Amino acid sequence: MGKGKGKMSIRHKRQALYGSLYILPSFAVIMVFNVLAIFLTAYFSLTSYDVYNSPKFIGINNYINLFQNKTFKAAMVNTVKDVIITVPIQTIIALVIAAFSAFIPSVTSAAALFLAIFLALLRQFFFLSRGLVFSRHIIRGC
């Protein structure tokens, strides 16, 4: 860097300024479209709002209604079970494929096809209305 510890030379300061100016337009776009969207989503989630009327603040009543909805509860339970079942299986299979793909590169495409078929059959077995685990708790409610 510069001559002393912690001190930047004029050249480095100029490069840092140019770098900051270079990323400023992208940073501004990200701030406007992402951060603003997050705040507006939080605001509208606390209101009763449709397109034709102005928003009316109702606090957390939307969340209370959401968590009392049986369909939402069933969907959340199914989602958690889906994640608990599929993520470890996918991770283990991916690690096995990665270990063997270093030795047999042509196996990876066949293994990907096998993995897709296996996961589709597994999902069908566990999550269809006549499946083993969720036969009574599909999105119809608890």
Short mmCIF file of the C-alpha atoms (twelve columns), coordinates in Angstrom:
data_MODEL
# 
_entry.id   MODEL 
# 
loop_
_atom_site.group_PDB 
_atom_site.id 
_atom_site.type_symbol 
_atom_site.label_atom_id 
_atom_site.label_alt_id 
_atom_site.label_comp_id 
_atom_site.label_asym_id 
_atom_site.label_seq_id 
_atom_site.Cartn_x 
_atom_site.Cartn_y 
_atom_site.Cartn_z 
_atom_site.pdbx_PDB_model_num 
ATOM 1   C CA . MET A 1   0.000   0.000   0.000   1 
ATOM 2   C CA . GLY A 2   1.402   3.324   1.037   1 
ATOM 3   C CA . LYS A 3   4.592   4.212   2.833   1 
ATOM 4   C CA . GLY A 4   3.234   3.914   6.396   1 
ATOM 5   C CA . LYS A 5   0.877   1.472   7.985   1 
ATOM 6   C CA . GLY A 6   -2.759  2.412   7.516   1 
ATOM 7   C CA . LYS A 7   -2.006  5.328   5.190   1 
ATOM 8   C CA . MET A 8   -3.129  5.213   1.592   1 
ATOM 9   C CA . SER A 9   -1.263  6.901   -1.187  1 
ATOM 10  C CA . ILE A 10  -3.055  9.389   -3.404  1 
ATOM 11  C CA . ARG A 11  -3.075  6.832   -6.194  1 
ATOM 12  C CA . HIS A 12  -4.837  4.262   -3.991  1 
ATOM 13  C CA . LYS A 13  -7.331  6.870   -2.768  1 
ATOM 14  C CA . ARG A 14  -8.121  7.805   -6.364  1 
ATOM 15  C CA . GLN A 15  -8.580  4.137   -7.292  1 
ATOM 16  C CA . ALA A 16  -10.891 3.643   -4.312  1 
ATOM 17  C CA . LEU A 17  -12.924 6.691   -5.363  1 
ATOM 18  C CA . TYR A 18  -13.172 5.468   -8.953  1 
ATOM 19  C CA . GLY A 19  -14.215 2.028   -7.735  1 
ATOM 20  C CA . SER A 20  -16.892 3.526   -5.520  1 
ATOM 21  C CA . LEU A 21  -18.195 5.685   -8.358  1 
ATOM 22  C CA . TYR A 22  -18.156 2.658   -10.648 1 
ATOM 23  C CA . ILE A 23  -20.423 0.593   -8.388  1 
ATOM 24  C CA . LEU A 24  -22.665 3.507   -7.334  1 
ATOM 25  C CA . PRO A 25  -25.296 3.075   -10.107 1 
ATOM 26  C CA . SER A 26  -25.650 -0.643  -9.406  1 
ATOM 27  C CA . PHE A 27  -25.810 -0.004  -5.686  1 
ATOM 28  C CA . ALA A 28  -28.522 2.638   -6.189  1 
ATOM 29  C CA . VAL A 29  -30.612 0.268   -8.330  1 
ATOM 30  C CA . ILE A 30  -30.287 -2.493  -5.738  1 
ATOM 31  C CA . MET A 31  -31.272 -0.132  -2.956  1 
ATOM 32  C CA . VAL A 32  -34.299 1.222   -4.799  1 
ATOM 33  C CA . PHE A 33  -35.716 -2.027  -6.127  1 
ATOM 34  C CA . ASN A 34  -34.808 -4.448  -3.321  1 
ATOM 35  C CA . VAL A 35  -34.743 -2.507  -0.084  1 
ATOM 36  C CA . LEU A 36  -37.715 -0.347  -1.016  1 
ATOM 37  C CA . ALA A 37  -39.649 -3.464  -1.982  1 
ATOM 38  C CA . ILE A 38  -38.891 -5.047  1.392   1 
ATOM 39  C CA . PHE A 39  -40.162 -2.008  3.295   1 
ATOM 40  C CA . LEU A 40  -43.275 -1.716  1.134   1 
ATOM 41  C CA . THR A 41  -44.011 -5.408  1.618   1 
ATOM 42  C CA . ALA A 42  -43.710 -5.013  5.383   1 
ATOM 43  C CA . TYR A 43  -45.990 -1.956  5.285   1 
ATOM 44  C CA . PHE A 44  -48.669 -3.566  3.118   1 
ATOM 45  C CA . SER A 45  -48.615 -6.731  5.243   1 
ATOM 46  C CA . LEU A 46  -49.861 -4.602  8.144   1 
ATOM 47  C CA . THR A 47  -52.725 -3.070  6.164   1 
ATOM 48  C CA . SER A 48  -56.028 -4.068  4.648   1 
ATOM 49  C CA . TYR A 49  -55.529 -3.105  1.038   1 
ATOM 50  C CA . ASP A 50  -56.999 -3.661  -2.371  1 
ATOM 51  C CA . VAL A 51  -56.246 -1.847  -5.585  1 
ATOM 52  C CA . TYR A 52  -59.397 0.290   -5.507  1 
ATOM 53  C CA . ASN A 53  -59.182 1.644   -1.937  1 
ATOM 54  C CA . SER A 54  -56.386 3.224   0.029   1 
ATOM 55  C CA . PRO A 55  -54.574 1.043   2.580   1 
ATOM 56  C CA . LYS A 56  -56.118 0.846   6.043   1 
ATOM 57  C CA . PHE A 57  -53.719 0.028   8.896   1 
ATOM 58  C CA . ILE A 58  -54.866 -3.070  10.807  1 
ATOM 59  C CA . GLY A 59  -51.649 -4.068  12.579  1 
ATOM 60  C CA . ILE A 60  -50.869 -7.756  12.908  1 
ATOM 61  C CA . ASN A 61  -54.421 -8.979  12.220  1 
ATOM 62  C CA . ASN A 62  -53.297 -10.328 8.831   1 
ATOM 63  C CA . TYR A 63  -50.712 -12.510 10.582  1 
ATOM 64  C CA . ILE A 64  -53.202 -13.645 13.227  1 
ATOM 65  C CA . ASN A 65  -55.623 -14.700 10.471  1 
ATOM 66  C CA . LEU A 66  -52.814 -16.425 8.576   1 
ATOM 67  C CA . PHE A 67  -51.690 -18.537 11.523  1 
ATOM 68  C CA . GLN A 68  -55.288 -19.507 12.344  1 
ATOM 69  C CA . ASN A 69  -55.875 -20.763 8.790   1 
ATOM 70  C CA . LYS A 70  -55.944 -24.590 8.646   1 
ATOM 71  C CA . THR A 71  -54.801 -24.659 5.031   1 
ATOM 72  C CA . PHE A 72  -51.737 -22.571 5.869   1 
ATOM 73  C CA . LYS A 73  -50.883 -24.842 8.799   1 
ATOM 74  C CA . ALA A 74  -51.188 -27.939 6.624   1 
ATOM 75  C CA . ALA A 75  -49.026 -26.342 3.928   1 
ATOM 76  C CA . MET A 76  -46.331 -25.428 6.464   1 
ATOM 77  C CA . VAL A 77  -46.305 -28.950 7.953   1 
ATOM 78  C CA . ASN A 78  -46.031 -30.469 4.473   1 
ATOM 79  C CA . THR A 79  -43.229 -28.065 3.549   1 
ATOM 80  C CA . VAL A 80  -41.221 -28.864 6.675   1 
ATOM 81  C CA . LYS A 81  -41.660 -32.607 6.143   1 
ATOM 82  C CA . ASP A 82  -40.660 -32.216 2.491   1 
ATOM 83  C CA . VAL A 83  -37.481 -30.374 3.468   1 
ATOM 84  C CA . ILE A 84  -36.609 -32.844 6.238   1 
ATOM 85  C CA . ILE A 85  -36.990 -35.775 3.844   1 
ATOM 86  C CA . THR A 86  -35.517 -34.451 0.601   1 
ATOM 87  C CA . VAL A 87  -32.603 -32.228 1.660   1 
ATOM 88  C CA . PRO A 88  -30.543 -34.919 3.439   1 
ATOM 89  C CA . ILE A 89  -31.219 -37.431 0.663   1 
ATOM 90  C CA . GLN A 90  -30.228 -34.941 -2.046  1 
ATOM 91  C CA . THR A 91  -27.111 -33.938 -0.124  1 
ATOM 92  C CA . ILE A 92  -25.947 -37.508 0.398   1 
ATOM 93  C CA . ILE A 93  -26.611 -38.456 -3.223  1 
ATOM 94  C CA . ALA A 94  -24.842 -35.300 -4.441  1 
ATOM 95  C CA . LEU A 95  -21.783 -36.067 -2.314  1 
ATOM 96  C CA . VAL A 96  -21.672 -39.639 -3.605  1 
ATOM 97  C CA . ILE A 97  -21.970 -38.395 -7.185  1 
ATOM 98  C CA . ALA A 98  -19.243 -35.815 -6.573  1 
ATOM 99  C CA . ALA A 99  -16.929 -38.456 -5.130  1 
ATOM 100 C CA . PHE A 100 -17.388 -40.801 -8.078  1 
ATOM 101 C CA . SER A 101 -17.516 -38.134 -10.782 1 
ATOM 102 C CA . ALA A 102 -13.810 -37.477 -10.359 1 
ATOM 103 C CA . PHE A 103 -13.168 -41.048 -11.461 1 
ATOM 104 C CA . ILE A 104 -15.971 -41.614 -13.944 1 
ATOM 105 C CA . PRO A 105 -17.023 -38.362 -15.691 1 
ATOM 106 C CA . SER A 106 -19.566 -40.052 -17.953 1 
ATOM 107 C CA . VAL A 107 -21.570 -41.289 -14.959 1 
ATOM 108 C CA . THR A 108 -22.670 -37.816 -13.895 1 
ATOM 109 C CA . SER A 109 -25.304 -37.336 -16.580 1 
ATOM 110 C CA . ALA A 110 -26.754 -40.782 -15.953 1 
ATOM 111 C CA . ALA A 111 -26.621 -40.148 -12.215 1 
ATOM 112 C CA . ALA A 112 -28.436 -36.830 -12.627 1 
ATOM 113 C CA . LEU A 113 -31.159 -38.562 -14.596 1 
ATOM 114 C CA . PHE A 114 -31.386 -41.311 -11.963 1 
ATOM 115 C CA . LEU A 115 -31.538 -38.701 -9.199  1 
ATOM 116 C CA . ALA A 116 -34.374 -36.824 -10.906 1 
ATOM 117 C CA . ILE A 117 -36.373 -40.021 -11.406 1 
ATOM 118 C CA . PHE A 118 -35.660 -41.226 -7.863  1 
ATOM 119 C CA . LEU A 119 -36.728 -37.927 -6.277  1 
ATOM 120 C CA . ALA A 120 -39.878 -37.771 -8.404  1 
ATOM 121 C CA . LEU A 121 -40.834 -41.285 -7.298  1 
ATOM 122 C CA . LEU A 122 -39.979 -40.489 -3.684  1 
ATOM 123 C CA . ARG A 123 -42.106 -37.327 -3.754  1 
ATOM 124 C CA . GLN A 124 -44.963 -39.231 -5.374  1 
ATOM 125 C CA . PHE A 125 -44.743 -41.962 -2.731  1 
ATOM 126 C CA . PHE A 126 -44.730 -39.570 0.230   1 
ATOM 127 C CA . PHE A 127 -46.799 -36.613 -0.904  1 
ATOM 128 C CA . LEU A 128 -49.683 -37.803 -3.064  1 
ATOM 129 C CA . SER A 129 -53.097 -38.194 -1.482  1 
ATOM 130 C CA . ARG A 130 -52.748 -41.985 -1.437  1 
ATOM 131 C CA . GLY A 131 -49.182 -41.827 -0.196  1 
ATOM 132 C CA . LEU A 132 -47.854 -43.458 2.920   1 
ATOM 133 C CA . VAL A 133 -47.236 -40.465 5.189   1 
ATOM 134 C CA . PHE A 134 -49.713 -37.707 4.363   1 
ATOM 135 C CA . SER A 135 -52.850 -39.553 3.312   1 
ATOM 136 C CA . ARG A 136 -55.059 -37.527 5.668   1 
ATOM 137 C CA . HIS A 137 -53.172 -34.236 5.819   1 
ATOM 138 C CA . ILE A 138 -52.918 -32.949 2.297   1 
ATOM 139 C CA . ILE A 139 -53.723 -29.274 1.775   1 
ATOM 140 C CA . ARG A 140 -57.376 -29.980 2.646   1 
ATOM 141 C CA . GLY A 141 -56.568 -29.031 6.230   1 
ATOM 142 C CA . CYS A 142 -55.923 -30.859 9.473   1 
# 
